[in-house]
Amino acid sequence: FAHERAPEAAVVLEEAYERSLALNGGAETLQSIYVLNDLVTARVTAGAAQPEELERTLRRLIAVSETLEKEEDSNRGALWVNLGRLYLQQGRWEEALTVCRRGLQVASKGKRRDT
């Protein structure tokens, strides 16, 4: 997200997340967790959330995505890569390497190879 558009993106993504939940009776789906991932990233970029919030949310999303695992859905790897990016920004090199490798592993199980 471009820093100057992050607040606007967060508003739109919040609405998208709420609609996704409403369409699925309040249940998390892969779609809703991807939207929530983007929402929290936009909030951190806009300065409306702390990196710790992003880490907690990403870990929660990863846990949910594991329960919703679909072999053909390699977008889940992006959640791990986003967590790795956060760790890089914090200078947590070894943790970043570990979770990015996990993202690559998850992505390689699916059809997409560009995560």
Buried (B, 14 or more C-beta within 10 A) or exposed (E): BEEEEBBEBBEBBBEBBEEBBEEEEEEBBBBBBBBBBBBBBBBBBBEEBEEEEBBEBBEBBBEBBEEBEEEEBBBBBBBBBBBBBBBBEEEBEEBBEBBBEBBBEBBEBBEBEEB
